[in-house]
């Protein structure tokens, strides 16, 4: 028995003799072998998309993220608890999350195959009438990878940080909406480069450590006026 490289996950070996139908399966699922792996080799392998759909369903747990959330203060449904309302000056609200794997300087942050709890970063883009705000949130007690990622982002100049944000957005988030006027202003080469990043996000391809590094693409059309750590 060995380990998957870079993780604490042990590999499993097939036993020389199969267990009985009512015995625990060799895969340690605690399910009887007859209802688990007995006929697995005869089954049609599932597609990657089917597996990803199941994983996303397991991870799709909605809960209120307010620091004082409880049954006494929240309704239980996140959209009726402490969500930002899409009315008034908020015409669009984009929120997504990512488990940081590499920073903008090609440093490894955490192994996504690890059995340990992964650090998660929430990324929100909130437009207002006279500008927009990009907000990054993580668990202050368990967010070392998030802090290192944000520190590497913060080292960009105001002239370069906008393009860094675009790289991160298209690299990690498959459901990305862009203003058509901005998108049509890009050259075919620029659009192709961003579409390749979106393709990796949708396909769950393995990323290399340089996925967020400077790539020479200059497509940001806004000016950064302030930054703040809270």
C-alpha positions as CSV (number, residue, x, y, z in Angstrom):
1,X,0.0,0.0,0.0
2,X,1.4,3.4,-1.0
3,X,0.2,7.0,-1.2
4,X,-0.9,9.3,-4.0
5,X,2.1,11.6,-4.6
6,X,1.8,14.9,-2.7
7,X,-1.2,13.7,-0.6
8,X,-2.0,11.7,2.5
9,X,-4.4,9.5,0.5
10,X,-3.5,5.8,0.6
11,X,-3.8,3.7,-2.5
12,X,-5.9,0.5,-2.4
13,X,-4.8,-2.9,-3.7
14,X,-7.2,-5.6,-5.0
15,X,-7.2,-8.6,-2.6
16,X,-5.8,-11.9,-4.1
17,X,-9.2,-13.5,-3.3
18,X,-12.5,-11.7,-3.4
19,X,-14.4,-11.4,-0.2
20,X,-17.8,-13.0,0.3
21,X,-20.9,-11.2,-0.8
22,X,-21.9,-10.2,2.7
23,X,-18.3,-9.3,3.8
24,X,-17.2,-5.6,3.8
25,X,-16.0,-4.5,0.4
26,X,-12.2,-4.2,-0.1
27,X,-12.6,-0.5,-1.0
28,X,-13.5,0.3,2.7
29,X,-16.9,1.7,1.9
30,X,-18.4,-0.5,4.7
31,X,-20.9,-1.7,2.1
32,X,-21.2,-5.5,1.5
33,X,-19.0,-6.6,-1.4
34,X,-22.0,-8.1,-3.2
35,X,-23.6,-4.6,-3.4
36,X,-20.4,-2.7,-4.0
37,X,-17.5,-3.8,-6.2
38,X,-18.5,-7.4,-7.1
39,X,-19.7,-6.6,-10.6
40,X,-18.0,-3.2,-11.0
41,X,-15.6,-4.5,-13.7
42,X,-18.7,-5.4,-15.9
43,X,-20.2,-1.9,-15.7
44,X,-19.8,0.8,-18.3
45,X,-17.4,3.5,-17.0
46,X,-19.1,6.8,-16.2
47,X,-18.1,9.8,-18.2
48,X,-16.1,12.6,-16.6
49,X,-19.1,15.0,-16.9
50,X,-21.4,12.6,-15.0
51,X,-18.8,12.4,-12.2
52,X,-18.4,16.1,-12.1
53,X,-22.2,16.6,-11.9
54,X,-22.3,14.3,-8.9
55,X,-19.5,16.1,-7.2
56,X,-21.1,19.5,-7.7
57,X,-24.4,18.3,-6.4
58,X,-22.6,17.1,-3.2
59,X,-20.8,20.4,-2.8
60,X,-23.9,22.6,-3.6
61,X,-24.9,23.3,0.0
62,X,-26.6,26.7,0.5
63,X,-26.3,28.3,3.9
64,X,-26.2,31.8,5.3
65,X,-22.6,33.1,5.6
66,X,-23.4,35.8,8.1
67,X,-20.9,35.5,11.0
68,X,-23.8,35.4,13.5
69,X,-25.9,33.0,11.5
70,X,-28.2,30.7,13.5
71,X,-31.7,29.3,13.3
72,X,-32.9,32.2,15.5
73,X,-31.6,34.9,13.2
74,X,-31.8,33.3,9.7
75,X,-34.6,31.8,7.8
76,X,-32.6,28.9,6.6
77,X,-32.8,29.8,2.9
78,X,-29.8,32.0,1.9
79,X,-31.7,34.1,-0.5
80,X,-34.1,35.2,2.3
81,X,-31.5,35.6,5.0
82,X,-28.5,37.9,4.7
83,X,-28.0,38.1,0.9
84,X,-27.4,41.3,-0.9
85,X,-30.5,42.4,-2.8
86,X,-30.4,42.8,-6.5
87,X,-32.3,46.1,-6.5
88,X,-31.5,49.8,-6.3
89,X,-27.9,50.5,-7.5
90,X,-27.0,46.8,-7.8
91,X,-27.8,45.9,-11.4
92,X,-25.5,42.8,-11.4
93,X,-24.0,40.8,-8.6
94,X,-21.4,38.1,-9.3
95,X,-20.2,35.7,-6.6
96,X,-18.1,32.6,-6.9
97,X,-15.6,30.6,-4.9
98,X,-12.3,28.8,-5.5
99,X,-9.9,26.6,-3.6
100,X,-6.5,28.5,-4.3
101,X,-4.0,26.1,-5.8
102,X,-1.3,28.5,-7.1
103,X,-0.6,32.2,-6.6
104,X,0.3,34.8,-9.2
105,X,4.0,34.1,-8.7
106,X,3.9,30.4,-9.5
107,X,4.0,29.2,-5.9
108,X,2.0,26.2,-4.9
109,X,-0.5,27.0,-2.1
110,X,-2.4,23.7,-1.3
111,X,-2.8,20.3,-2.9
112,X,-6.4,19.9,-4.1
113,X,-6.2,16.1,-3.7
114,X,-5.4,16.4,0.0
115,X,-7.8,14.8,2.5
116,X,-7.3,17.9,4.7
117,X,-9.8,20.7,4.7
118,X,-9.1,23.0,1.8
119,X,-8.9,26.8,2.2
120,X,-11.7,28.5,0.2
121,X,-11.8,32.0,-1.2
122,X,-15.1,33.7,-2.1
123,X,-14.8,36.3,-4.9
124,X,-17.5,38.9,-5.4
125,X,-17.8,41.6,-8.1
126,X,-20.3,44.3,-7.2
127,X,-21.1,47.1,-9.6
128,X,-22.4,50.5,-8.5
129,X,-23.4,53.6,-10.4
130,X,-20.0,55.2,-10.3
131,X,-17.7,52.1,-10.2
132,X,-17.3,48.6,-9.0
133,X,-16.0,46.7,-6.0
134,X,-14.1,43.4,-6.0
135,X,-14.3,41.7,-2.6
136,X,-12.4,38.6,-1.5
137,X,-13.5,36.8,1.7
138,X,-12.0,33.8,3.5
139,X,-12.0,32.1,6.9
140,X,-9.6,34.1,9.0
141,X,-8.9,31.0,11.1
142,X,-8.2,28.6,8.2
143,X,-7.2,30.7,5.2
144,X,-3.4,30.7,4.8
145,X,-3.6,29.8,1.1
146,X,-6.1,32.6,0.5
147,X,-3.9,35.1,2.3
148,X,-0.8,34.1,0.2
149,X,-2.8,34.4,-3.0
150,X,-4.1,37.8,-2.1
151,X,-0.7,39.0,-1.1
152,X,0.7,38.0,-4.5
153,X,-2.2,39.9,-6.1
154,X,-1.6,42.9,-4.0
155,X,2.0,43.2,-5.2
156,X,0.8,44.1,-8.7
157,X,0.7,47.8,-9.5
158,X,-2.6,49.6,-10.1
159,X,-1.9,49.4,-13.8
160,X,-1.5,45.6,-13.8
161,X,-3.9,44.4,-11.1
162,X,-6.9,44.7,-13.4
163,X,-5.5,42.2,-15.9
164,X,-4.5,39.9,-13.0
165,X,-8.1,39.9,-11.9
166,X,-9.3,39.0,-15.4
167,X,-6.8,36.1,-15.6
168,X,-8.1,34.8,-12.3
169,X,-11.7,35.2,-13.2
170,X,-11.5,33.4,-16.6
171,X,-9.1,30.8,-15.3
172,X,-11.2,29.6,-12.4
173,X,-14.9,30.5,-13.0
174,X,-16.6,28.8,-15.9
175,X,-19.9,30.9,-15.7
176,X,-18.4,34.3,-16.5
177,X,-20.6,37.1,-17.9
178,X,-18.9,39.9,-19.7
179,X,-20.3,43.2,-21.0
180,X,-20.8,42.6,-24.8
181,X,-19.4,46.0,-25.5
182,X,-16.1,45.1,-23.7
183,X,-16.0,41.7,-25.2
184,X,-16.5,42.9,-28.8
185,X,-13.7,45.5,-28.3
186,X,-11.2,42.8,-27.9
187,X,-9.1,41.4,-30.7
188,X,-9.7,37.8,-31.9
189,X,-6.3,36.8,-30.3
190,X,-7.4,38.3,-26.9
191,X,-10.8,36.6,-27.0
192,X,-9.2,33.3,-27.9
193,X,-6.8,33.6,-24.9
194,X,-9.6,34.2,-22.5
195,X,-11.8,31.4,-24.0
196,X,-8.9,28.9,-23.5
197,X,-8.9,29.9,-19.8
198,X,-12.7,29.4,-19.6
199,X,-12.3,26.0,-21.3
200,X,-10.0,24.9,-18.6
201,X,-12.4,26.1,-15.9
202,X,-15.3,24.2,-17.4
203,X,-13.3,21.0,-18.2
204,X,-11.6,20.8,-14.8
205,X,-8.2,20.3,-16.4
206,X,-5.1,20.1,-14.2
207,X,-3.5,23.5,-13.9
208,X,0.2,24.3,-14.0
209,X,1.8,26.5,-11.4
210,X,2.1,29.3,-13.9
211,X,-1.6,29.6,-14.7
212,X,-2.0,33.0,-13.1
213,X,1.3,34.6,-14.0
214,X,1.7,37.6,-16.2
215,X,0.9,36.6,-19.8
216,X,1.2,40.0,-21.6
217,X,-2.5,40.3,-22.2
218,X,-3.8,43.9,-21.7
219,X,-7.6,43.8,-21.7
220,X,-8.6,45.6,-18.5
221,X,-10.5,48.8,-19.3
222,X,-10.9,50.2,-15.8
223,X,-8.8,52.1,-13.3
224,X,-8.1,50.8,-9.8
225,X,-8.5,53.7,-7.3
226,X,-8.2,52.0,-3.9
227,X,-7.4,48.8,-2.1
228,X,-8.1,47.8,1.5
229,X,-7.5,44.9,3.8
230,X,-10.1,44.5,6.5
